[in-house]
Amino acid sequence: TKTVEELLCVQVLGHAREYVERADVVRKATHILNLILAAGTPSAGHEAVAGPCLEEILLENDILTIVLRVVDRHRRLPEVGGYGVALLEHFTVKGPPAVMVRSRSELSSPERTLALMLAADRFSIGNQTESVRSCLTVLSSLSPIKAADPPPFPGSQSEAAEAIINIFDRHKEEAGVFLLALGLLTSLAADPDMCLALSENGLSKSLRQWLASSGETLKTWQLAPGRWLTKEEKPASLTVPQRCVWAMWRYVKALELIEADLVQCEAMAWNLLGTLSKTGMDSEGFVEDVAETVDQGLVELTSEEQSGQWRLVVVYMTVVVKQASLCKEFYQTHLEQLLKGGVLKVILDEVPDGQAIAVLPLLLALLDAEGSI
């Protein structure tokens, strides 16, 4: 016997399917479904019974297909699209384990994954930050994207790449969206075809621009630390001075977490640049693009004070030099650029009392590539 919630949900979902063109109907339907799923308990007077849970019943009634249609048809209406992607997030991230596994599997086809990326881009254009975050959360949970071999999006790699790069560019101030977008780009770059599409759509330029101004991102995040504030409840019976100390402790802890997240983002960005420099050789303007990244790296390496990106740049330069030893026709320009830019002086300045261990792989790679220096 179905509970009241189960019967109601099936009926509401039927209305959403039948009247998918009607924004007022699907807005109410998706809102009701979100409320019932968020409650997660049987109605008063009814005990939970053995059998399929509510989410499984809705999956049997093809809720994912219906919600994707709703999101696509009404993408310019914030409430409708927001309720829709909130449902997808529930099924892929917040639901029972078996439901999440099945939902992720059903959403992992290239067509549906691409549809979610394009929806996220449209939400981003409309500055619907919460809906963008929900879309990226769903995309980040899909197993093919998290695996080493992401879906190839046959014929649509450029469209998918452009959508996620646009989100990365637009949402540097919203940490929740920015971190998800950067993680998703890292996963997509594991596929050679997608990596080429990302390169051709200017991901390297976007990463360089952000790395050059990441200090501004840090300041912006520090001005709005709510995302990082610890969730501990305030201890009872505190005096006014003690409350002030407790609040200050939460704020200092948040600043530490913000700085840690920024450091992680910088590392991911330089790693992505390394991946693009290894696998984007078939993209137009590849040599010039890598040269611009090398130039920016040389500025970091030769500055009077070592920034937090210094070690990351050394690792990137090592990747480029190792590629030069394998394929000089693409990288000879960059080798000469590094040597003329003073990379040897940077290395020697760190030996023996500086960061010799960090620069040793770069020196060995240079010797392998050039034979002698």
C-alpha positions as CSV (number, residue, x, y, z in Angstrom):
1,T,0.0,0.0,0.0
2,K,1.4,3.4,-1.0
3,T,1.6,6.2,1.5
4,V,-0.2,9.5,1.0
5,E,3.1,11.1,0.0
6,E,3.8,8.4,-2.6
7,L,0.4,8.7,-4.2
8,L,0.6,12.5,-4.2
9,C,4.1,12.5,-5.7
10,V,3.1,10.2,-8.6
11,Q,0.0,12.3,-9.3
12,V,2.0,15.6,-9.2
13,L,4.7,14.1,-11.4
14,G,2.0,13.1,-13.9
15,H,0.8,16.7,-14.0
16,A,4.4,17.9,-14.7
17,R,4.7,15.3,-17.5
18,E,1.3,16.2,-19.1
19,Y,1.6,20.0,-18.8
20,V,5.4,20.4,-19.3
21,E,4.8,23.5,-21.5
22,R,2.9,25.3,-18.7
23,A,5.4,27.1,-16.5
24,D,2.9,27.7,-13.7
25,V,2.0,24.0,-13.5
26,V,5.5,22.7,-13.5
27,R,6.7,25.3,-11.0
28,K,4.1,24.2,-8.5
29,A,4.7,20.5,-9.3
30,T,8.5,20.7,-8.9
31,H,8.2,22.8,-5.7
32,I,5.8,20.3,-4.1
33,L,8.1,17.4,-5.0
34,N,11.1,19.2,-3.5
35,L,9.1,19.8,-0.3
36,I,8.0,16.2,0.1
37,L,11.4,14.8,-0.6
38,A,13.1,17.2,1.8
39,A,10.7,16.1,4.6
40,G,11.6,12.5,3.9
41,T,9.1,11.0,6.4
42,P,5.8,9.2,6.0
43,S,2.6,11.2,6.7
44,A,1.1,11.3,10.2
45,G,-0.6,8.0,11.2
46,H,1.3,6.0,8.6
47,E,4.4,4.0,9.4
48,A,7.1,3.3,6.9
49,V,6.5,0.0,5.1
50,A,8.9,-2.4,3.4
51,G,9.3,-1.9,-0.3
52,P,10.6,0.7,-2.7
53,C,11.3,4.1,-1.2
54,L,9.6,7.3,-2.5
55,E,12.6,8.1,-4.7
56,E,12.6,4.7,-6.3
57,I,8.9,5.0,-7.1
58,L,9.6,8.4,-8.8
59,L,12.5,6.9,-10.7
60,E,10.2,4.2,-12.0
61,N,7.9,7.0,-13.2
62,D,10.8,8.5,-15.2
63,I,11.2,11.6,-13.0
64,L,14.7,12.4,-14.3
65,T,13.6,12.6,-18.0
66,I,10.6,14.8,-17.0
67,V,12.8,17.2,-14.9
68,L,15.4,17.5,-17.6
69,R,12.6,18.5,-20.0
70,V,11.3,21.0,-17.5
71,V,14.7,22.6,-17.0
72,D,15.3,22.8,-20.8
73,R,11.8,24.2,-21.6
74,H,11.8,26.8,-18.8
75,R,15.5,27.7,-18.4
76,R,14.8,31.4,-18.4
77,L,12.5,31.2,-15.4
78,P,14.6,31.1,-12.3
79,E,12.1,29.4,-10.0
80,V,11.1,26.7,-12.4
81,G,14.7,25.8,-13.4
82,G,15.8,26.1,-9.8
83,Y,13.3,23.7,-8.5
84,G,14.1,21.3,-11.3
85,V,17.9,21.2,-10.7
86,A,17.3,20.9,-7.0
87,L,15.4,17.7,-7.6
88,L,18.3,16.4,-9.7
89,E,20.7,17.3,-6.9
90,H,18.5,15.4,-4.4
91,F,18.5,12.2,-6.5
92,T,22.2,12.3,-7.3
93,V,23.8,13.6,-4.1
94,K,21.3,13.6,-1.2
95,G,19.1,10.5,-1.8
96,P,19.5,6.9,-0.5
97,P,22.7,5.2,-1.8
98,A,20.9,2.9,-4.3
99,V,18.9,5.8,-5.7
100,M,22.0,7.9,-6.1
101,V,23.8,5.2,-8.0
102,R,20.9,4.6,-10.4
103,S,20.3,8.3,-10.9
104,R,23.9,9.0,-11.7
105,S,23.9,6.1,-14.2
106,E,20.8,7.4,-15.9
107,L,22.2,11.0,-16.2
108,S,25.6,9.9,-17.4
109,S,24.9,9.6,-21.1
110,P,26.7,12.2,-23.2
111,E,23.5,13.8,-24.3
112,R,22.1,14.3,-20.8
113,T,25.5,15.5,-19.4
114,L,25.8,18.0,-22.2
115,A,22.2,19.2,-21.6
116,L,23.1,19.8,-17.9
117,M,26.2,21.8,-18.9
118,L,24.2,24.0,-21.3
119,A,21.6,24.5,-18.6
120,A,24.2,25.5,-16.1
121,D,25.6,28.0,-18.7
122,R,22.2,29.5,-19.2
123,F,21.6,29.8,-15.5
124,S,25.0,31.5,-15.2
125,I,24.0,34.1,-17.9
126,G,20.9,34.9,-15.8
127,N,23.0,35.1,-12.7
128,Q,21.1,32.3,-11.1
129,T,24.0,31.3,-8.8
130,E,22.2,28.6,-6.8
131,S,20.9,26.8,-9.9
132,V,24.4,26.9,-11.4
133,R,25.8,25.4,-8.2
134,S,23.2,22.7,-8.2
135,C,23.9,21.8,-11.9
136,L,27.7,21.6,-11.3
137,T,27.1,19.5,-8.1
138,V,25.1,17.0,-10.2
139,L,27.7,17.0,-13.0
140,S,30.5,16.5,-10.5
141,S,28.8,13.5,-9.1
142,L,28.4,11.6,-12.4
143,S,30.8,8.6,-12.5
144,P,31.9,8.9,-16.1
145,I,33.1,12.5,-15.4
146,K,34.9,11.4,-12.3
147,A,36.6,8.5,-14.0
148,A,39.8,8.7,-16.1
149,D,37.8,8.4,-19.3
150,P,35.0,11.0,-19.4
151,P,32.2,10.9,-22.0
152,P,33.5,12.3,-25.3
153,F,30.4,14.3,-26.3
154,P,30.6,13.3,-29.9
155,G,30.4,16.4,-32.2
156,S,29.7,18.7,-29.2
157,Q,33.0,18.9,-27.4
158,S,33.4,22.6,-28.2
159,E,29.9,23.4,-27.0
160,A,30.5,21.6,-23.7
161,A,33.9,23.2,-23.2
162,E,32.6,26.7,-23.9
163,A,29.8,26.3,-21.4
164,I,32.0,25.3,-18.5
165,I,34.7,27.9,-19.3
166,N,32.1,30.6,-19.4
167,I,30.9,29.6,-15.9
168,F,34.5,29.6,-14.6
169,D,35.0,33.1,-16.0
170,R,31.8,34.6,-14.6
171,H,31.8,33.2,-11.1
172,K,35.2,33.9,-9.6
173,E,33.6,35.7,-6.7
174,E,31.2,32.9,-5.8
175,A,33.5,30.3,-4.3
176,G,30.9,27.5,-4.2
177,V,30.5,27.7,-8.0
178,F,34.1,28.5,-8.8
179,L,35.5,25.5,-7.0
180,L,33.0,23.1,-8.7
181,A,33.7,24.6,-12.1
182,L,37.5,24.2,-11.7
183,G,37.1,20.7,-10.5
184,L,34.8,19.8,-13.5
185,L,37.3,21.3,-15.9
186,T,40.1,19.2,-14.4
187,S,38.0,16.0,-14.9
188,L,37.0,16.9,-18.5
189,A,40.6,17.6,-19.4
190,A,41.5,13.9,-18.8
191,D,39.8,13.1,-22.1
192,P,42.1,14.0,-25.1
193,D,39.2,15.2,-27.3
194,M,37.8,17.4,-24.5
195,C,41.2,18.7,-23.6
196,L,41.7,19.8,-27.2
197,A,38.2,21.5,-27.2
198,L,39.1,23.2,-23.9
199,S,42.3,24.5,-25.4
200,E,40.7,25.8,-28.5
201,N,38.0,27.6,-26.5
202,G,40.6,29.6,-24.6
203,L,40.9,27.8,-21.2
204,S,44.6,28.5,-20.9
205,K,43.9,32.3,-21.3
206,S,41.2,32.1,-18.7
207,L,43.4,30.2,-16.2
208,R,46.3,32.7,-16.7
209,Q,44.1,35.7,-16.2
210,W,42.7,34.2,-13.0
211,L,46.2,33.1,-11.7
212,A,47.5,36.7,-12.3
213,S,44.7,38.1,-10.1
214,S,44.1,35.3,-7.6
215,G,44.9,37.7,-4.8
216,E,41.8,39.7,-5.7
217,T,39.8,36.5,-5.5
218,L,41.2,35.9,-2.0
219,K,40.2,39.3,-0.9
220,T,36.7,38.9,-2.2
221,W,36.2,35.5,-0.5
222,Q,37.5,36.9,2.8
223,L,34.9,39.7,2.7
224,A,32.1,37.1,2.6
225,P,33.4,34.2,4.7
226,G,30.0,32.7,5.5
227,R,30.6,29.5,3.4
228,W,33.7,28.7,5.5
229,L,32.3,29.5,9.0
230,T,32.3,26.5,11.2
231,K,29.0,25.0,12.1
232,E,29.6,24.5,15.8
233,E,26.9,25.7,18.1
234,K,27.8,28.6,20.3
235,P,28.5,27.2,23.8
236,A,25.9,28.0,26.4
237,S,26.3,30.5,29.3
238,L,29.1,32.5,27.7
239,T,29.9,35.9,29.0
240,V,30.0,38.8,26.6
241,P,33.9,38.8,26.3
242,Q,33.8,35.0,25.8
243,R,31.2,35.4,23.0
244,C,33.5,37.8,21.3
245,V,36.4,35.5,21.6
246,W,34.3,32.6,20.2
247,A,33.1,34.7,17.2
248,M,36.7,35.8,16.5
249,W,37.9,32.2,16.6
250,R,35.2,31.2,14.0
251,Y,36.3,34.1,11.8
252,V,40.0,33.3,12.0
253,K,39.3,29.6,11.3
254,A,37.2,30.7,8.2
255,L,40.1,32.8,6.9
256,E,42.5,29.8,7.2
257,L,40.0,27.6,5.3
258,I,39.6,30.3,2.6
259,E,43.4,30.5,2.1
260,A,43.6,26.7,1.9
261,D,40.9,26.6,-0.8
262,L,42.7,29.3,-2.8
263,V,46.0,27.5,-2.6
264,Q,44.2,24.3,-3.8
265,C,42.6,26.3,-6.7
266,E,46.0,27.7,-7.8
267,A,47.5,24.2,-7.8
268,M,44.6,22.8,-9.9
269,A,44.9,25.8,-12.3
270,W,48.6,25.2,-12.9
271,N,48.1,21.4,-13.2
272,L,45.4,22.1,-15.8
273,L,47.8,24.4,-17.7
274,G,50.3,21.5,-17.7
275,T,47.7,19.1,-19.1
276,L,46.8,21.6,-21.8
277,S,50.5,22.1,-22.7
278,K,50.9,18.3,-23.1
279,T,47.8,17.3,-25.0
280,G,46.7,20.5,-26.9
281,M,49.3,20.3,-29.7
282,D,46.7,20.0,-32.4
283,S,44.9,23.2,-31.4
284,E,45.3,26.3,-33.4
285,G,47.9,28.7,-31.9
286,F,49.3,26.1,-29.5
287,V,52.9,27.2,-29.6
288,E,52.0,30.9,-29.0
289,D,49.6,29.9,-26.2
290,V,52.2,27.8,-24.3
291,A,54.7,30.6,-24.8
292,E,52.3,33.0,-23.0
293,T,52.0,30.6,-20.1
294,V,55.8,30.2,-20.0
295,D,56.2,34.0,-20.0
296,Q,53.8,34.3,-17.0
297,G,55.6,31.5,-15.2
298,L,59.0,33.3,-15.7
299,V,57.6,36.4,-14.1
300,E,56.6,34.4,-11.1
301,L,60.0,32.6,-11.0
302,T,62.2,35.7,-11.4
303,S,60.3,38.0,-9.0
304,E,62.2,39.2,-6.0
305,E,59.8,37.5,-3.5
306,Q,58.6,34.0,-4.1
307,S,54.8,33.9,-4.3
308,G,52.6,30.9,-3.3
309,Q,52.6,29.9,-6.9
310,W,56.4,29.6,-7.2
311,R,56.6,25.8,-6.7
312,L,53.6,25.2,-8.9
313,V,55.3,27.1,-11.7
314,V,58.5,25.0,-11.3
315,V,56.4,21.9,-11.7
316,Y,54.7,23.4,-14.8
317,M,58.1,24.3,-16.4
318,T,59.3,20.8,-15.7
319,V,56.3,19.4,-17.7
320,V,57.1,21.7,-20.6
321,V,60.8,20.8,-20.7
322,K,60.1,17.1,-20.5
323,Q,57.7,17.4,-23.5
324,A,60.5,19.3,-25.3
325,S,62.8,16.2,-24.9
326,L,60.0,14.1,-26.6
327,C,58.8,16.5,-29.3
328,K,61.2,19.3,-30.0
329,E,59.3,20.5,-33.1
330,F,56.6,21.9,-30.9
331,Y,58.6,22.9,-27.8
332,Q,62.0,24.2,-29.1
333,T,60.7,27.8,-28.9
334,H,59.8,27.3,-25.3
335,L,63.1,25.8,-24.4
336,E,64.9,28.8,-25.8
337,Q,62.4,31.1,-24.1
338,L,63.1,29.5,-20.7
339,L,66.9,29.7,-21.1
340,K,66.8,33.3,-22.3
341,G,64.4,34.1,-19.5
342,G,66.8,33.2,-16.8
343,V,65.5,29.8,-15.6
344,L,69.1,28.6,-15.0
345,K,69.8,31.5,-12.7
346,V,66.6,30.7,-10.8
347,I,67.7,27.1,-10.4
348,L,71.3,28.0,-9.3
349,D,70.0,30.6,-6.8
350,E,68.2,27.7,-5.0
351,V,71.3,25.5,-4.7
352,P,72.3,24.5,-2.1
353,D,70.6,26.6,0.6
354,G,67.2,27.3,-1.1
355,Q,64.6,25.0,-2.5
356,A,67.1,22.7,-4.2
357,I,64.8,19.7,-4.0
358,A,62.0,21.6,-5.8
359,V,64.2,22.8,-8.7
360,L,66.3,19.6,-9.2
361,P,63.7,17.8,-11.5
362,L,63.6,20.9,-13.7
363,L,67.4,21.0,-14.0
364,L,67.5,17.3,-14.8
365,A,64.8,17.8,-17.4
366,L,66.7,20.6,-19.0
367,L,69.8,18.5,-19.2
368,D,67.8,15.7,-20.8
369,A,66.3,18.0,-23.4
370,E,69.4,20.0,-24.3
371,G,72.2,17.4,-23.7
372,S,74.4,20.2,-22.3
373,I,73.8,23.7,-21.2
